[in-house]
Amino acid sequence: MREYLVEVNWSAHFPEILRFVSTLTMLGLALYYNIGQYGQLQRAENSQRSQALSNDDAVLSYSLLQDHGPRFRELAQPGVVGETQRLQWIETLKQLGNAHQIPAVAFSLSATRNTSQLGDPYWHQEIPVEVTGMSLNLNLTHEGEFYRLMSELREQAPGKFTMDNCSIDWRTDESGDLRSASMVSTCKLSWYTLSDITDNWESRP
């Protein structure tokens, strides 16, 4: 093989060799260019798909905002959405007790906790819901005071509550005389507050 290569007159084939090398060089450059163009095309297609998904999300978010924005603002205004309004509940109860001249209004609030899927009526997979228990004890002169107090508490207090259980009993003095009797009401309430998931929307990329 080596002797054959030595006997070849390379100078006579130089033009063909030069054309062959040039052809290989052009093919290499064309292949490199096509690979680069294909990579750019792939990146452009990925960017287009990503932009299309972002546009779809924006359209969906806008649709949700248009459909549910007014209701969200309506709930956020009285305190259903956002921070738990424990102090406002207490102040509202005191004001209503004084306004209706109820002899005694006693209450206590339990620790606020997140609702769970088991055991709580209001639980949501995506929106955290907090619940705060309230024990309420009222000394009443007549039954109507109780219904007015509960109705106005629901209207004026910043939040929404459910009445878990409630009882109204007559209480007599030591003589047992019903003429001096008063009414005692004991109730268990649950106040529900939705966490405002829009608080961190502005910080999202």
C-alpha positions as CSV (number, residue, x, y, z in Angstrom):
1,M,0.0,0.0,0.0
2,R,2.8,2.4,0.9
3,E,4.6,1.7,-2.4
4,Y,1.4,2.5,-4.3
5,L,1.1,5.8,-2.6
6,V,4.7,6.6,-3.4
7,E,4.2,5.9,-7.1
8,V,1.1,8.1,-7.4
9,N,1.8,11.4,-9.1
10,W,0.1,13.7,-6.6
11,S,0.8,16.8,-8.4
12,A,-1.2,15.6,-11.4
13,H,-4.2,15.0,-9.1
14,F,-3.8,18.2,-7.1
15,P,-6.8,20.1,-8.7
16,E,-9.1,17.1,-7.9
17,I,-7.7,16.8,-4.4
18,L,-8.2,20.6,-3.8
19,R,-11.8,20.3,-5.1
20,F,-12.5,17.3,-2.8
21,V,-11.1,19.1,0.2
22,S,-13.1,22.3,-0.7
23,T,-16.2,20.2,-1.1
24,L,-15.7,18.6,2.4
25,T,-15.1,22.0,3.9
26,M,-18.3,23.4,2.3
27,L,-20.3,20.4,3.5
28,G,-18.9,20.8,7.0
29,L,-19.8,24.5,7.0
30,A,-23.2,23.8,5.7
31,L,-23.8,21.1,8.3
32,Y,-22.6,23.4,11.1
33,Y,-24.9,26.2,9.8
34,N,-27.9,23.9,9.5
35,I,-27.3,22.6,13.1
36,G,-27.2,26.1,14.3
37,Q,-30.3,27.1,12.4
38,Y,-32.1,24.0,13.7
39,G,-31.2,24.9,17.3
40,Q,-32.5,28.4,16.8
41,L,-35.7,27.1,15.3
42,Q,-36.2,24.7,18.3
43,R,-35.6,27.6,20.8
44,A,-38.0,29.8,18.9
45,E,-40.7,27.0,18.9
46,N,-40.2,26.5,22.6
47,S,-40.4,30.2,23.3
48,Q,-43.6,30.4,21.2
49,R,-45.2,27.5,23.1
50,S,-44.2,29.1,26.4
51,Q,-45.7,32.4,25.3
52,A,-48.9,30.7,24.2
53,L,-49.2,29.0,27.6
54,S,-48.6,32.4,29.3
55,N,-51.3,34.0,27.1
56,D,-53.7,31.2,27.9
57,D,-53.0,31.7,31.7
58,A,-53.5,35.4,31.3
59,V,-56.8,35.0,29.5
60,L,-58.0,32.5,32.1
61,S,-57.0,34.8,35.0
62,Y,-58.7,37.7,33.4
63,S,-61.9,35.7,32.9
64,L,-61.8,34.6,36.6
65,L,-61.2,38.2,37.7
66,Q,-64.2,39.4,35.6
67,D,-66.4,36.6,36.8
68,H,-65.5,36.6,40.5
69,G,-63.8,39.9,41.2
70,P,-67.0,41.7,42.3
71,R,-67.9,38.8,44.7
72,F,-64.4,38.8,46.1
73,R,-64.5,42.5,46.8
74,E,-67.9,42.0,48.4
75,L,-66.6,39.3,50.8
76,A,-63.3,41.1,51.5
77,Q,-65.1,44.3,52.6
78,P,-66.9,42.8,55.6
79,G,-63.9,40.8,56.7
80,V,-64.6,37.3,55.4
81,V,-61.4,37.4,53.4
82,G,-58.1,38.4,55.0
83,E,-57.0,38.7,58.6
84,T,-59.1,37.2,61.4
85,Q,-61.1,40.0,63.0
86,R,-61.2,38.8,66.7
87,L,-61.1,42.2,68.3
88,Q,-63.9,43.5,66.0
89,W,-66.1,40.6,66.9
90,I,-65.6,41.4,70.6
91,E,-66.3,45.1,70.1
92,T,-69.4,44.4,68.1
93,L,-70.8,42.1,70.8
94,K,-70.2,44.7,73.5
95,Q,-71.9,47.4,71.5
96,L,-74.9,45.3,70.7
97,G,-75.2,44.2,74.3
98,N,-75.2,47.8,75.4
99,A,-77.6,48.9,72.7
100,H,-80.2,46.3,73.7
101,Q,-79.5,46.7,77.4
102,I,-78.8,43.0,77.8
103,P,-78.0,42.4,81.5
104,A,-74.9,40.3,80.9
105,V,-72.9,39.3,77.8
106,A,-70.0,36.9,78.4
107,F,-67.9,35.2,75.7
108,S,-64.6,33.6,75.0
109,L,-62.7,32.9,71.9
110,S,-60.6,29.7,71.2
111,A,-57.4,29.7,69.2
112,T,-57.7,30.2,65.5
113,R,-56.8,27.2,63.4
114,N,-56.9,26.0,59.8
115,T,-59.9,23.9,58.9
116,S,-59.3,20.2,58.1
117,Q,-60.8,18.0,55.5
118,L,-62.1,15.7,58.2
119,G,-64.5,17.2,60.7
120,D,-64.9,20.8,59.4
121,P,-67.8,21.7,57.1
122,Y,-65.8,24.5,55.4
123,W,-62.6,23.2,53.9
124,H,-61.0,23.9,50.6
125,Q,-58.1,22.2,48.9
126,E,-56.6,25.4,47.4
127,I,-57.8,28.2,49.6
128,P,-56.9,28.0,53.3
129,V,-59.9,28.6,55.6
130,E,-59.4,29.5,59.3
131,V,-62.0,28.8,62.0
132,T,-62.3,30.4,65.4
133,G,-64.6,29.0,68.1
134,M,-66.7,31.3,70.3
135,S,-68.5,30.5,73.5
136,L,-71.3,32.9,74.2
137,N,-73.4,33.3,77.4
138,L,-76.2,35.7,77.7
139,N,-78.5,36.8,80.5
140,L,-81.8,37.9,78.8
141,T,-85.0,39.4,80.0
142,H,-87.0,37.9,77.1
143,E,-86.4,35.6,74.1
144,G,-86.6,38.4,71.5
145,E,-83.4,39.9,72.7
146,F,-81.5,36.8,71.6
147,Y,-82.9,36.8,68.1
148,R,-82.2,40.5,67.6
149,L,-78.7,40.2,68.9
150,M,-77.8,37.2,66.6
151,S,-79.4,39.0,63.6
152,E,-77.5,42.2,64.2
153,L,-74.3,40.4,65.0
154,R,-74.5,38.6,61.6
155,E,-75.1,41.9,59.9
156,Q,-72.6,44.1,61.6
157,A,-69.6,41.9,62.6
158,P,-66.8,41.7,60.1
159,G,-67.0,38.1,59.2
160,K,-69.3,35.1,58.8
161,F,-70.2,32.6,61.5
162,T,-72.2,29.5,62.0
163,M,-74.2,28.6,65.1
164,D,-73.1,25.1,66.1
165,N,-75.4,24.7,69.0
166,C,-77.5,26.9,71.2
167,S,-79.8,26.6,74.2
168,I,-82.2,29.1,76.0
169,D,-83.3,28.2,79.5
170,W,-85.3,29.8,82.2
171,R,-83.5,30.6,85.4
172,T,-85.4,31.2,88.6
173,D,-84.3,32.6,91.9
174,E,-84.0,30.5,95.1
175,S,-87.7,30.8,95.8
176,G,-88.5,29.3,92.4
177,D,-90.8,32.2,91.6
178,L,-91.2,32.4,87.8
179,R,-92.2,36.1,88.0
180,S,-88.6,37.0,88.9
181,A,-87.1,34.5,86.4
182,S,-84.7,35.4,83.6
183,M,-83.5,33.6,80.5
184,V,-80.0,32.3,80.0
185,S,-78.6,31.5,76.6
186,T,-75.5,29.4,75.9
187,C,-74.2,29.2,72.4
188,K,-71.3,27.8,70.4
189,L,-70.4,29.8,67.3
190,S,-67.7,29.2,64.6
191,W,-66.2,32.1,62.8
192,Y,-64.7,31.4,59.4
193,T,-62.1,33.5,57.6
194,L,-60.7,32.9,54.1
195,S,-57.0,33.5,53.6
196,D,-56.3,36.2,51.0
197,I,-54.3,34.3,48.4
198,T,-54.0,37.5,46.3
199,D,-51.5,39.0,48.8
200,N,-48.5,37.5,47.1
201,W,-49.7,37.8,43.5
202,E,-47.6,40.9,42.8
203,S,-44.4,39.2,43.9
204,R,-44.9,36.3,41.5
205,P,-42.6,36.2,38.4
